[in-house]
Amino acid sequence: MDIERAFGEVLRKERKNNSLSQEELAHFSDLDRTYISMLERGKRQPSLKTIFMLASTLNTLPSEIMVKVESLLNKKY
């Protein structure tokens, strides 16, 4: 599994844990819904600024998101 897909899986899980639709997450993060969709499918890489914006909307720390991504990558290898 590549980093983009791992990030996408973590993002989708966090979004669903917060009971948000892709559109709601995009709106509250000042992003486009199609961009959220591409992130979740591993088709785009988020910038550091985007990770911070998403983390804020998801009521978590950016570092917590990255720890989950790292953990997911370690499980797949």
The first five atom37 places (N, CA, C, CB, O) and aatype in JSON, in Angstrom:
{
  "aatype": [12, 3, 9, 6, 1, 0, 13, 7, 6, 19, 10, 1, 11, 6, 1, 11, 2, 2, 15, 10, 15, 5, 6, 6, 10, 0, 8, 13, 15, 3, 10, 3, 1, 16, 18, 9, 15, 12, 10, 6, 1, 7, 11, 1, 5, 14, 15, 10, 11, 16, 9, 13, 12, 10, 0, 15, 16, 10, 2, 16, 10, 14, 15, 6, 9, 12, 19, 11, 19, 6, 15, 10, 10, 2, 11, 11, 18],
  "atom_mask": [
    [1, 1, 1, 1, 1],
    [1, 1, 1, 1, 1],
    [1, 1, 1, 1, 1],
    [1, 1, 1, 1, 1],
    [1, 1, 1, 1, 1],
    [1, 1, 1, 1, 1],
    [1, 1, 1, 1, 1],
    [1, 1, 1, 0, 1],
    [1, 1, 1, 1, 1],
    [1, 1, 1, 1, 1],
    [1, 1, 1, 1, 1],
    [1, 1, 1, 1, 1],
    [1, 1, 1, 1, 1],
    [1, 1, 1, 1, 1],
    [1, 1, 1, 1, 1],
    [1, 1, 1, 1, 1],
    [1, 1, 1, 1, 1],
    [1, 1, 1, 1, 1],
    [1, 1, 1, 1, 1],
    [1, 1, 1, 1, 1],
    [1, 1, 1, 1, 1],
    [1, 1, 1, 1, 1],
    [1, 1, 1, 1, 1],
    [1, 1, 1, 1, 1],
    [1, 1, 1, 1, 1],
    [1, 1, 1, 1, 1],
    [1, 1, 1, 1, 1],
    [1, 1, 1, 1, 1],
    [1, 1, 1, 1, 1],
    [1, 1, 1, 1, 1],
    [1, 1, 1, 1, 1],
    [1, 1, 1, 1, 1],
    [1, 1, 1, 1, 1],
    [1, 1, 1, 1, 1],
    [1, 1, 1, 1, 1],
    [1, 1, 1, 1, 1],
    [1, 1, 1, 1, 1],
    [1, 1, 1, 1, 1],
    [1, 1, 1, 1, 1],
    [1, 1, 1, 1, 1],
    [1, 1, 1, 1, 1],
    [1, 1, 1, 0, 1],
    [1, 1, 1, 1, 1],
    [1, 1, 1, 1, 1],
    [1, 1, 1, 1, 1],
    [1, 1, 1, 1, 1],
    [1, 1, 1, 1, 1],
    [1, 1, 1, 1, 1],
    [1, 1, 1, 1, 1],
    [1, 1, 1, 1, 1],
    [1, 1, 1, 1, 1],
    [1, 1, 1, 1, 1],
    [1, 1, 1, 1, 1],
    [1, 1, 1, 1, 1],
    [1, 1, 1, 1, 1],
    [1, 1, 1, 1, 1],
    [1, 1, 1, 1, 1],
    [1, 1, 1, 1, 1],
    [1, 1, 1, 1, 1],
    [1, 1, 1, 1, 1],
    [1, 1, 1, 1, 1],
    [1, 1, 1, 1, 1],
    [1, 1, 1, 1, 1],
    [1, 1, 1, 1, 1],
    [1, 1, 1, 1, 1],
    [1, 1, 1, 1, 1],
    [1, 1, 1, 1, 1],
    [1, 1, 1, 1, 1],
    [1, 1, 1, 1, 1],
    [1, 1, 1, 1, 1],
    [1, 1, 1, 1, 1],
    [1, 1, 1, 1, 1],
    [1, 1, 1, 1, 1],
    [1, 1, 1, 1, 1],
    [1, 1, 1, 1, 1],
    [1, 1, 1, 1, 1],
    [1, 1, 1, 1, 1]
  ],
  "atom_positions": [
    [[0.85, -1.17, 0.0], [0.0, 0.0, 0.0], [0.9, 1.24, 0.0], [-0.97, 0.0, 1.23], [1.91, 1.28, 0.7]],
    [[0.51, 2.23, -0.79], [1.3, 3.45, -0.83], [0.77, 4.47, 0.19], [1.3, 4.05, -2.24], [-0.3, 4.3, 0.76]],
    [[1.54, 5.5, 0.39], [1.2, 6.51, 1.4], [-0.12, 7.2, 1.09], [2.32, 7.54, 1.5], [-0.91, 7.47, 2.0]],
    [[-0.35, 7.5, -0.17], [-1.59, 8.19, -0.55], [-2.82, 7.38, -0.18], [-1.59, 8.48, -2.06], [-3.8, 7.91, 0.34]],
    [[-2.76, 6.08, -0.46], [-3.92, 5.23, -0.14], [-4.1, 5.08, 1.37], [-3.75, 3.84, -0.78], [-5.23, 5.08, 1.86]],
    [[-2.99, 4.97, 2.08], [-3.07, 4.87, 3.54], [-3.68, 6.14, 4.12], [-1.67, 4.62, 4.16], [-4.55, 6.08, 5.0]],
    [[-3.23, 7.29, 3.63], [-3.8, 8.55, 4.11], [-5.3, 8.59, 3.81], [-3.09, 9.76, 3.45], [-6.09, 9.01, 4.65]],
    [[-5.67, 8.16, 2.62], [-7.08, 8.16, 2.23], [-7.93, 7.29, 3.14], [0.0, 0.0, 0.0], [-9.04, 7.68, 3.51]],
    [[-7.43, 6.13, 3.49], [-8.17, 5.24, 4.39], [-8.36, 5.86, 5.76], [-7.46, 3.9, 4.53], [-9.43, 5.79, 6.35]],
    [[-7.29, 6.49, 6.27], [-7.37, 7.13, 7.58], [-8.34, 8.31, 7.52], [-5.96, 7.61, 8.04], [-9.16, 8.49, 8.42]],
    [[-8.25, 9.1, 6.47], [-9.15, 10.25, 6.32], [-10.61, 9.81, 6.28], [-8.81, 11.04, 5.05], [-11.45, 10.39, 6.97]],
    [[-10.9, 8.78, 5.49], [-12.29, 8.29, 5.39], [-12.8, 7.81, 6.75], [-12.37, 7.14, 4.35], [-13.92, 8.11, 7.14]],
    [[-11.96, 7.06, 7.45], [-12.37, 6.55, 8.76], [-12.62, 7.69, 9.74], [-11.31, 5.6, 9.32], [-13.62, 7.69, 10.47]],
    [[-11.72, 8.66, 9.77], [-11.88, 9.81, 10.67], [-13.13, 10.61, 10.31], [-10.63, 10.71, 10.62], [-13.86, 11.06, 11.19]],
    [[-13.37, 10.79, 9.01], [-14.56, 11.53, 8.57], [-15.83, 10.82, 9.01], [-14.56, 11.69, 7.03], [-16.75, 11.45, 9.52]],
    [[-15.87, 9.52, 8.82], [-17.05, 8.75, 9.23], [-17.21, 8.72, 10.74], [-16.97, 7.33, 8.68], [-18.33, 8.75, 11.25]],
    [[-16.1, 8.64, 11.47], [-16.17, 8.68, 12.94], [-16.74, 9.99, 13.45], [-14.78, 8.46, 13.53], [-17.31, 10.05, 14.54]],
    [[-16.59, 11.04, 12.65], [-17.13, 12.35, 13.0], [-18.51, 12.58, 12.38], [-16.17, 13.45, 12.57], [-19.06, 13.69, 12.45]],
    [[-19.06, 11.55, 11.77], [-20.38, 11.61, 11.13], [-20.5, 12.75, 10.13], [-21.47, 11.75, 12.18], [-21.49, 13.48, 10.11]],
    [[-19.47, 12.89, 9.31], [-19.47, 13.94, 8.29], [-19.52, 13.32, 6.9], [-18.22, 14.83, 8.44], [-18.92, 12.27, 6.66]],
    [[-20.22, 13.96, 6.01], [-20.17, 13.57, 4.61], [-18.93, 14.2, 3.99], [-21.48, 14.01, 3.84], [-18.31, 15.08, 4.59]],
    [[-18.57, 13.75, 2.81], [-17.44, 14.38, 2.12], [-17.72, 15.86, 1.89], [-17.15, 13.67, 0.78], [-16.82, 16.69, 2.02]],
    [[-18.95, 16.18, 1.55], [-19.31, 17.57, 1.31], [-19.19, 18.42, 2.57], [-20.73, 17.65, 0.76], [-18.71, 19.55, 2.52]],
    [[-19.62, 17.88, 3.69], [-19.5, 18.62, 4.95], [-18.04, 18.82, 5.34], [-20.25, 17.87, 6.08], [-17.65, 19.91, 5.75]],
    [[-17.24, 17.77, 5.22], [-15.82, 17.89, 5.53], [-15.17, 18.94, 4.64], [-15.11, 16.53, 5.38], [-14.38, 19.76, 5.1]],
    [[-15.5, 18.91, 3.37], [-14.94, 19.89, 2.43], [-15.36, 21.31, 2.81], [-15.4, 19.57, 0.98], [-14.53, 22.22, 2.85]],
    [[-16.63, 21.48, 3.1], [-17.13, 22.82, 3.45], [-16.45, 23.36, 4.69], [-18.65, 22.77, 3.67], [-15.97, 24.5, 4.69]],
    [[-16.4, 22.57, 5.75], [-15.81, 23.03, 7.01], [-14.3, 23.2, 6.92], [-16.15, 22.05, 8.12], [-13.71, 23.94, 7.71]],
    [[-13.66, 22.53, 5.96], [-12.21, 22.63, 5.79], [-11.83, 23.62, 4.69], [-11.63, 21.26, 5.46], [-10.65, 23.83, 4.42]],
    [[-12.84, 24.24, 4.07], [-12.62, 25.19, 2.97], [-11.91, 24.53, 1.8], [-11.82, 26.4, 3.47], [-10.98, 25.09, 1.21]],
    [[-12.36, 23.3, 1.48], [-11.83, 22.55, 0.35], [-12.98, 22.14, -0.56], [-11.03, 21.3, 0.85], [-14.14, 22.35, -0.22]],
    [[-12.66, 21.56, -1.69], [-13.68, 21.09, -2.62], [-14.02, 19.63, -2.34], [-13.2, 21.27, -4.07], [-13.14, 18.85, -1.99]],
    [[-15.29, 19.26, -2.5], [-15.7, 17.88, -2.23], [-14.98, 16.89, -3.13], [-17.2, 17.74, -2.41], [-14.64, 15.8, -2.69]],
    [[-14.75, 17.26, -4.38], [-14.06, 16.33, -5.28], [-12.61, 16.1, -4.83], [-14.08, 16.86, -6.72], [-12.06, 15.02, -5.03]],
    [[-12.01, 17.12, -4.21], [-10.66, 16.96, -3.68], [-10.66, 15.98, -2.51], [-10.08, 18.33, -3.24], [-9.76, 15.14, -2.4]],
    [[-11.66, 16.08, -1.64], [-11.8, 15.13, -0.52], [-11.94, 13.72, -1.07], [-13.02, 15.48, 0.38], [-11.31, 12.79, -0.57]],
    [[-12.75, 13.57, -2.1], [-12.95, 12.26, -2.72], [-11.63, 11.71, -3.28], [-13.99, 12.35, -3.84], [-11.32, 10.54, -3.09]],
    [[-10.87, 12.56, -3.95], [-9.59, 12.12, -4.51], [-8.59, 11.76, -3.41], [-9.0, 13.2, -5.42], [-7.82, 10.81, -3.55]],
    [[-8.6, 12.53, -2.31], [-7.73, 12.19, -1.18], [-8.1, 10.82, -0.62], [-7.83, 13.26, -0.08], [-7.22, 10.0, -0.37]],
    [[-9.38, 10.58, -0.42], [-9.83, 9.32, 0.16], [-9.53, 8.13, -0.74], [-11.31, 9.37, 0.45], [-9.33, 7.01, -0.26]],
    [[-9.49, 8.35, -2.03], [-9.19, 7.27, -2.98], [-7.69, 7.14, -3.27], [-9.94, 7.49, -4.28], [-7.28, 6.28, -4.05]],
    [[-6.88, 7.99, -2.64], [-5.44, 7.93, -2.84], [-4.98, 8.48, -4.17], [0.0, 0.0, 0.0], [-3.91, 8.13, -4.66]],
    [[-5.8, 9.33, -4.77], [-5.47, 9.9, -6.08], [-4.73, 11.23, -5.98], [-6.73, 10.09, -6.88], [-4.16, 11.7, -6.97]],
    [[-4.73, 11.83, -4.8], [-4.03, 13.1, -4.59], [-3.26, 13.04, -3.28], [-5.03, 14.3, -4.58], [-3.6, 12.27, -2.38]],
    [[-2.21, 13.86, -3.19], [-1.43, 13.98, -1.96], [-1.77, 15.31, -1.31], [0.09, 13.88, -2.25], [-1.75, 16.35, -1.97]],
    [[-2.08, 15.3, -0.01], [-2.39, 16.56, 0.65], [-1.12, 17.34, 0.99], [-3.2, 16.3, 1.92], [-0.07, 16.76, 1.25]],
    [[-1.25, 18.65, 0.97], [-0.15, 19.49, 1.45], [-0.18, 19.49, 2.97], [-0.26, 20.95, 0.88], [-1.15, 19.04, 3.58]],
    [[0.86, 19.99, 3.57], [0.92, 20.1, 5.02], [-0.22, 21.0, 5.52], [2.29, 20.66, 5.48], [-0.85, 20.71, 6.54]],
    [[-0.47, 22.08, 4.8], [-1.56, 22.99, 5.17], [-2.9, 22.26, 5.14], [-1.6, 24.21, 4.21], [-3.73, 22.45, 6.03]],
    [[-3.11, 21.43, 4.13], [-4.36, 20.67, 4.02], [-4.52, 19.69, 5.17], [-4.41, 19.92, 2.68], [-5.61, 19.55, 5.72]],
    [[-3.44, 19.02, 5.55], [-3.5, 18.08, 6.67], [-3.92, 18.82, 7.94], [-2.13, 17.39, 6.89], [-4.74, 18.32, 8.7]],
    [[-3.37, 20.0, 8.17], [-3.73, 20.79, 9.35], [-5.19, 21.24, 9.28], [-2.81, 22.02, 9.47], [-5.88, 21.21, 10.3]],
    [[-5.66, 21.65, 8.11], [-7.06, 22.08, 7.97], [-8.02, 20.91, 8.23], [-7.31, 22.66, 6.55], [-9.02, 21.07, 8.93]],
    [[-7.7, 19.75, 7.67], [-8.55, 18.57, 7.87], [-8.55, 18.15, 9.33], [-8.08, 17.41, 6.97], [-9.6, 17.83, 9.89]],
    [[-7.39, 18.14, 9.95], [-7.28, 17.73, 11.35], [-8.13, 18.64, 12.23], [-5.81, 17.76, 11.82], [-8.81, 18.17, 13.14]],
    [[-8.08, 19.93, 11.97], [-8.87, 20.88, 12.75], [-10.37, 20.57, 12.62], [-8.59, 22.33, 12.29], [-11.09, 20.56, 13.62]],
    [[-10.81, 20.33, 11.42], [-12.23, 20.01, 11.18], [-12.61, 18.7, 11.85], [-12.52, 19.93, 9.69], [-13.73, 18.54, 12.33]],
    [[-11.68, 17.75, 11.88], [-11.94, 16.42, 12.45], [-11.66, 16.36, 13.95], [-11.1, 15.38, 11.74], [-11.71, 15.29, 14.55]],
    [[-11.38, 17.51, 14.55], [-11.13, 17.6, 16.0], [-10.04, 16.65, 16.46], [-12.41, 17.3, 16.76], [-10.18, 15.95, 17.46]],
    [[-8.94, 16.65, 15.72], [-7.8, 15.83, 16.07], [-6.53, 16.62, 15.77], [-7.82, 14.48, 15.29], [-6.58, 17.72, 15.22]],
    [[-5.41, 16.05, 16.12], [-4.13, 16.68, 15.82], [-3.59, 16.12, 14.5], [-3.11, 16.44, 16.97], [-3.79, 14.95, 14.2]],
    [[-2.91, 16.96, 13.73], [-2.29, 16.45, 12.49], [-1.36, 15.27, 12.78], [-1.51, 17.57, 11.78], [-1.31, 14.31, 12.01]],
    [[-0.65, 15.34, 13.89], [0.27, 14.25, 14.23], [-0.47, 12.94, 14.48], [1.1, 14.62, 15.46], [0.05, 11.87, 14.18]],
    [[-1.67, 13.01, 15.04], [-2.45, 11.8, 15.28], [-2.87, 11.16, 13.96], [-3.7, 12.12, 16.12], [-2.88, 9.94, 13.83]],
    [[-3.2, 11.98, 12.99], [-3.55, 11.45, 11.67], [-2.33, 10.74, 11.08], [-4.04, 12.58, 10.73], [-2.45, 9.64, 10.54]],
    [[-1.17, 11.37, 11.18], [0.03, 10.79, 10.59], [0.47, 9.52, 11.31], [1.16, 11.81, 10.61], [0.98, 8.6, 10.67]],
    [[0.27, 9.46, 12.61], [0.59, 8.23, 13.35], [-0.3, 7.09, 12.85], [0.39, 8.44, 14.89], [0.16, 5.96, 12.71]],
    [[-1.57, 7.39, 12.59], [-2.49, 6.36, 12.07], [-2.09, 5.92, 10.67], [-3.93, 6.88, 12.07], [-2.18, 4.74, 10.34]],
    [[-1.64, 6.87, 9.85], [-1.17, 6.52, 8.51], [0.06, 5.62, 8.61], [-0.83, 7.8, 7.69], [0.14, 4.6, 7.94]],
    [[1.0, 6.0, 9.46], [2.21, 5.21, 9.65], [1.88, 3.81, 10.16], [3.16, 5.91, 10.63], [2.46, 2.83, 9.71]],
    [[0.95, 3.73, 11.1], [0.55, 2.44, 11.64], [-0.06, 1.55, 10.56], [-0.44, 2.62, 12.8], [0.23, 0.36, 10.49]],
    [[-0.9, 2.14, 9.73], [-1.53, 1.4, 8.64], [-0.47, 0.9, 7.65], [-2.58, 2.28, 7.92], [-0.55, -0.23, 7.17]],
    [[0.49, 1.75, 7.34], [1.56, 1.34, 6.42], [2.37, 0.19, 7.01], [2.48, 2.54, 6.1], [2.75, -0.74, 6.29]],
    [[2.65, 0.24, 8.29], [3.43, -0.82, 8.94], [2.69, -2.14, 8.97], [3.81, -0.4, 10.35], [3.31, -3.2, 8.92]],
    [[1.38, -2.11, 9.06], [0.58, -3.34, 9.08], [0.57, -4.01, 7.71], [-0.86, -3.03, 9.52], [0.44, -5.23, 7.61]],
    [[0.71, -3.22, 6.65], [0.61, -3.75, 5.29], [1.9, -4.36, 4.79], [0.18, -2.67, 4.35], [1.9, -5.07, 3.79]],
    [[3.02, -4.09, 5.48], [4.31, -4.6, 5.02], [4.76, -5.8, 5.78], [5.35, -3.53, 5.11], [5.83, -6.35, 5.51]]
  ]
}
